[in-house]
C-alpha cells in the first residue's frame, strides 16, 4: 500500500471518529500525515535498535538477503 493511501485511510478514520464533520478535510489530512510520519519514524527507530516488529523484520529480510548468504550461493564448490 502506498504512503498516500495510508494517509487517505487514516484521514478517513479521523473524519469518522470526529462524527463526519464537513469542512475539516485539510485538518484531517494534516493530522493523518503527522500520524503516518510518526509511525514511520518509530518503526525506523525500532529497526535501528534491532527491535523491529515481526512484520517489519520479515519484510526487511525478504527485501535484501544477507551478503554472506548471497555470496555463499554464488561461490563455486570445490572438491578435492
Number of C-alpha atoms within 10 A of each C-alpha: 5 7 11 11 10 14 21 16 14 19 22 17 14 18 19 11 10 11 8 13 10 7 8 11 15 10 13 20 19 13 16 22 19 13 15 17 14 12 12 12 12 13 16 15 13 15 15 10 9 10 13 17 11 9 9 15 15 11 10 13 11 10 9 9 10 10 9 9 9 11 10 10 10 9 8 8 7 5 4 2
